[in-house]
Amino acid sequence: MAGFEPGSLPDLLPLYYRRLFPYGPYGRWLSYGGVVKNYFQRREFSFTLRDDVYVRYQSFNSPQELEKEMQKMNPYKIDVGAVYSHRPSQRNTVHMGAFHAQEKELVFDIDMTDYNDVRRCCSSAEICSKCWILMTIAIRVIDRALMEDFGVRHRLWVYSGRRGVHCWVCDDSVRKWSSAMRAATVEYLTLVKGGSETVKKVNLTDPIHPFISNSLSLVEPYFEEYALVGQDILGSSESWEKVVALVPESVRESLLREFPKKHDSIQRWELLKKKMEKCKPCHAEWEIMLQYCFPRLDINVSRGVSHLLKSPFSVHPKTGRVSVPIDLRKLDQFDPFAVPTISCLCSELDMAHEEEDGEKENEAEPEPRRRTRDYKKTSLAPYVRVFEQFVEEMDKSRKGELLKRSDLQGDF
């Protein structure tokens, strides 16, 4: 990747953890107001160090202690885990079976590699602007369902730093969900089913569930741009045969006969839709759209309360990109290739300090100025602001709940 060499990571990480990591809002997030005794102290953190040395079950007395340890260890990757019954670092001192995970955010991990069967532009860990639309669709579909179907308020969407996105659902009640509830939620949100050998992975039946119809309304605006133009799924006989295999057998032969007469995927899709109108009741058109565009979730990541997930603001060791929060108000404009890399941030910080030093030299008697946090001098600033707004909204909600409880109890 231009502008980042993986070998430079050991030199850059100390500066990143010392000057750029947003410890303030990060500690506030994982403390959740500190209303539960020892909540932060019972949280598991894991570090991946140089040469893939993996250190699990770390815990800290305070966010400040975590900050010092990160600056000391300079981890290549940070994972956040569950809040346990006892401090993870002391797990070997408690009776067998007494140490267990009590709660954790409901998390989702959406990885582009799970879409390899429906994208032609890239494969494996590669991404481009054409297939990144799949992540945009996934966020829109899952986020709407979380808000409207589950009544969730506090969702943090984060770019993984390479090829996917993560979601952290942080509502107080959701953090206490059992593995069974988490698994049921993923099952509800899953429509694409079957492995590589399964041809037809979406099967709709009447009546269409509101979740499916609401999801279709979000998928449809992106379908032409992604599937018909970007992936050109009806552009050649090899590709359109895969699509035709998803429609009723009664119309397959006529589609294969008439497709060569059309000029492009868009025209062929219009022909397919007309054919489907004569096959009522049939949902093949919707099934194709969902099979090519619908979110694909890893149930194991979401189900396990003790499962770890990469922390926001980690640096991806392969790309150098920072795992940054995504502003949902500007979701369609989010560009994974514009996300700051650690080398870019360190250069920006050096330039900012050079400019400050030049200004000081030109001032006869410089007045003492309040020190600006270093990340605010770099392209990381807008992403940290998104994170701060998320934490502020949670703080506001928590205070509102406390006031409501106080009023109900008559505590004046």
Helices and strands as residue ranges (DSSP letters): G 6-8, H 9-15, I 16-20, H 23-31, G 32-34, G 40-42, E 43-49, G 50-52, E 53-58, H 63-73, E 77-84, G 88-93, E 101-103, E 106-111, G 112-118, H 129-144, I 145-149, E 155-159, E 164-169, H 172-175, H 179-188, H 210-223, I 224-230, H 237-244, H 249-258, G 259-261, H 265-277, H 284-293, H 299-303, E 309-310, G 328-333, G 336-338, H 342-362, G 374-377, H 381-409
